[in-house]
Structures are given as C-alpha cells and as structure tokens.
Amino acid sequence: MFALTDSVLLELKTTASELTDRLKARSAEHDNVGQCLSASDPHSDDELRAEPVQLRDTLAWAESALGSLRTELEEHTAAGPSPRWMP
C-alpha cells in the first residue's frame, strides 16, 4: 500500500511541476504580448475608455450643426431666391 501511495505522490509531483512550468511560460508570453501592445498603442486605457464618449459628443454636435444648416436652408428657400443669386 505504501508503494502505491509513493508512486501516486511522485506522479502528482511531476504533474504539478509540469503545470508550474507551463504556467510560467504562459505568464511570460502574456507579459510579452502586453508589453508589445503597450508599445504599439500610445493611448492609455483611460483614454480608450473616454474615446466613445468623445465620439458621441462630436456626433451630437455634428447632428446639431447639420440640423441648423437644414433649417437655415429651408428658411432661405421659403423666402424665395435672393436678388444676388439671380443672373
């Protein structure tokens, strides 16, 4: 019975060692990828999170400006042609 326990224990220790080595390799790979991504993108995480908000604000401003221009054009068209535009 003790021999069986010893072989199982040794097998588990070997498996644990292999898994630890794989974990170290994967952690190193993760760190390398993280460093590569950080070096390739100058934006911080906070900047990237803020970008959609800024884009929505810009879109809202553009839609408002477009609406104002359309209203101005409609008013101009309703008033009739301007003498300065007539040939």
PAZAPA-4460 file (N, C-alpha, C; in steps of 0.05 Angstrom, whole numbers, plus 32768, in hexadecimal, padded with zeros to 4 digits):
% residues 87
    n_x    n_y    n_z   ca_x   ca_y   ca_z    c_x    c_y    c_z   seq   type   mol
   8011   7FE8   8000   8000   8000   8000   8011   8019   8000     1      M     A
   8028   8019   800F   8039   8030   800F   8047   8035   7FF4     2      F     A
   804D   8020   7FE6   8059   8023   7FCC   8046   8030   7FB8     3      A     A
   802D   802A   7FBA   8019   8036   7FA8   8016   8053   7FAF     4      L     A
   8016   805A   7FC8   8013   8076   7FD0   802B   8086   7FC7     5      T     A
   8043   807A   7FC9   805B   8088   7FC1   805C   808D   7FA3     6      D     A
   8053   807A   7F93   8053   807D   7F75   803E   8092   7F6D     7      S     A
   8027   8092   7F7A   8013   80A6   7F75   801C   80C2   7F7C     8      V     A
   8029   80C3   7F93   8034   80DD   7F9D   8049   80E8   7F8A     9      L     A
   805B   80D6   7F81   8070   80DE   7F6E   8064   80E7   7F53    10      L     A
   804F   80D9   7F4A   8042   80E1   7F31   8034   80FC   7F34    11      E     A
   8028   8100   7F4B   801B   811A   7F4F   802F   8131   7F51    12      L     A
   8046   812C   7F5E   805B   8140   7F5F   8066   8146   7F43    13      K     A
   8069   8132   7F33   8073   8136   7F17   805E   8146   7F07    14      T     A
   8045   8140   7F0A   8030   814E   7EFD   802F   816B   7F06    15      T     A
   8032   816F   7F20   8032   818B   7F2C   8049   819A   7F21    16      A     A
   8060   818E   7F1F   8078   819B   7F14   8074   81A3   7EF7    17      S     A
   8069   8191   7EE7   8063   8197   7ECB   804F   81AE   7EC8    18      E     A
   803B   81AD   7ED8   8026   81C2   7ED7   8032   81DD   7EE0    19      L     A
   8043   81DD   7EF3   8051   81F5   7EFC   8062   8201   7EE6    20      T     A
   8071   81EF   7ED8   8081   81F8   7EC1   8070   8204   7EAB    21      D     A
   805A   81F7   7EA5   8048   8202   7E91   803C   821C   7E99    22      R     A
   8035   821F   7EB2   802A   8238   7EBC   803F   824E   7EBA    23      L     A
   8058   8249   7EC1   806D   825D   7EBF   8070   8265   7EA1    24      K     A
   8070   8252   7E8F   8073   8258   7E73   805C   8269   7E69    25      A     A
   8044   8262   7E71   802C   8272   7E68   802C   828E   7E74    26      R     A
   8035   8290   7E8D   8036   82AA   7E9A   804B   82BC   7E8C    27      S     A
   8061   82B0   7E85   8076   82BF   7E76   806B   82C8   7E5B    28      A     A
   805D   82B6   7E4D   8051   82BD   7E33   803D   82D3   7E37    29      E     A
   802C   82D2   7E4B   8018   82E7   7E51   8026   8301   7E56    30      H     A
   803B   8301   7E66   804A   831A   7E6B   8056   8326   7E51    31      D     A
   8061   8314   7E41   806D   831D   7E27   8058   832A   7E15    32      N     A
   8041   831D   7E13   802C   8328   7E02   8022   8342   7E0D    33      V     A
   801F   8344   7E27   8017   835D   7E34   802A   8374   7E2F    34      G     A
   8044   836E   7E30   8058   8382   7E2B   8058   838B   7E0E    35      Q     A
   8054   8377   7DFC   8053   837D   7DE0   803B   838F   7DD9    36      C     A
   8024   8389   7DE5   800C   8399   7DE0   800F   83B5   7DEC    37      L     A
   801B   83B6   7E03   801F   83D1   7E10   8032   83E2   7DFF    38      S     A
   8046   83D5   7DF3   8059   83E4   7DE3   804D   83ED   7DC8    39      A     A
   803A   83DD   7DBE   802F   83E4   7DA4   8018   83F7   7DA5    40      S     A
   800C   83FB   7DBC   7FF5   840D   7DBF   7FFB   8422   7DD3    41      D     A
   7FFE   843B   7DCB   8005   8451   7DDD   7FEE   8459   7DF0    42      P     A
   7FD6   844F   7DEB   7FC0   8457   7DFC   7FBE   8447   7E15    43      H     A
   7FB8   8454   7E2B   7FB4   8445   7E44   7F98   8439   7E45    44      S     A
   7F94   8427   7E58   7F7A   841B   7E5B   7F65   8430   7E60    45      D     A
   7F6B   8443   7E71   7F58   8459   7E77   7F50   8468   7E5E    46      D     A
   7F64   846E   7E4D   7F5F   847C   7E34   7F4D   846C   7E22    47      E     A
   7F52   8452   7E20   7F42   8441   7E0F   7F25   843F   7E19    48      L     A
   7F22   843E   7E33   7F07   843D   7E3F   7EF8   8458   7E3A    49      R     A
   7F06   846E   7E3A   7EFA   8488   7E36   7EF3   848E   7E19    50      A     A
   7F00   8480   7E06   7EFD   8486   7DEA   7EE0   8483   7DE0    51      E     A
   7ED2   846E   7DE7   7EB6   846C   7DDE   7EA4   8483   7DE7    52      P     A
   7EA9   848D   7E00   7E9A   84A4   7E0A   7EA0   84BC   7DF9    53      V     A
   7EBA   84C0   7DF3   7EC2   84D8   7DE3   7EB6   84D5   7DC7    54      Q     A
   7EB6   84BD   7DBC   7EAB   84BA   7DA1   7E8C   84BF   7DA1    55      L     A
   7E7F   84B6   7DB6   7E62   84BC   7DB8   7E5D   84DA   7DBA    56      R     A
   7E6D   84E8   7DC9   7E6A   8505   7DCB   7E6F   8512   7DB1    57      D     A
   7E83   850A   7DA2   7E89   8515   7D88   7E72   850F   7D75    58      T     A
   7E67   84F7   7D76   7E50   84F0   7D65   7E38   8501   7D6B    59      L     A
   7E33   8506   7D85   7E1C   8516   7D8D   7E20   8533   7D83    60      A     A
   7E38   853D   7D85   7E3E   8558   7D7B   7E3A   855A   7D5D    61      W     A
   7E44   8546   7D4E   7E41   8545   7D31   7E24   8544   7D29    62      A     A
   7E14   8533   7D37   7DF8   8531   7D30   7DE9   854B   7D36    63      E     A
   7DF1   8559   7D4B   7DE5   8573   7D52   7DEC   8587   7D3D    64      S     A
   7E05   8588   7D34   7E0E   859B   7D20   7E00   8595   7D05    65      A     A
   7DFD   857C   7CFF   7DEF   8574   7CE6   7DD1   857D   7CE8    66      L     A
   7DC5   8579   7CFF   7DA9   8581   7D02   7DA6   859F   7CFF    67      G     A
   7DB9   85AF   7D0A   7DB9   85CC   7D07   7DBC   85D4   7CEA    68      S     A
   7DCE   85C7   7CDC   7DD2   85CE   7CC0   7DB9   85C7   7CAF    69      L     A
   7DAC   85B1   7CB5   7D94   85A9   7CA7   7D7E   85BE   7CAC    70      R     A
   7D7B   85C6   7CC5   7D67   85DA   7CCC   7D6C   85F4   7CBD    71      T     A
   7D86   85FC   7CBD   7D8D   8615   7CAF   7D88   8613   7C92    72      E     A
   7D8E   85FC   7C86   7D89   85F8   7C69   7D6B   85F8   7C64    73      L     A
   7D5B   85EB   7C75   7D3E   85EB   7C71   7D32   8608   7C73    74      E     A
   7D3C   8617   7C86   7D33   8633   7C89   7D3B   8644   7C70    75      E     A
   7D53   863F   7C67   7D5D   864E   7C50   7D4C   8646   7C37    76      H     A
   7D47   862C   7C34   7D37   8623   7C1D   7D1A   862D   7C1E    77      T     A
   7D0F   862E   7C36   7CF3   8637   7C3A   7CF1   8655   7C34    78      A     A
   7D06   8664   7C39   7D06   8681   7C34   7D08   8688   7C17    79      A     A
   7D0F   8674   7C06   7D12   867A   7BEA   7D2E   8680   7BE3    80      G     A
   7D34   8681   7BC9   7D4F   8686   7BC0   7D58   86A1   7BC7    81      P     A
   7D71   86A4   7BCF   7D7C   86BD   7BD6   7D85   86CC   7BBC    82      S     A
   7D82   86E6   7BBA   7D8A   86F5   7BA2   7DA7   86F1   7B9C    83      P     A
   7DB8   86ED   7BAF   7DD4   86EA   7BA9   7DDA   86CF   7B9B    84      R     A
   7DC8   86BC   7B9D   7DCC   86A2   7B91   7DC0   86A1   7B75    85      W     A
   7DB0   86B5   7B6D   7DA3   86B4   7B54   7DB7   86BE   7B3E    86      M     A
   7DB7   86B1   7B27   7DC9   86BA   7B11   7DC0   86D4   7B05    87      P     A
***
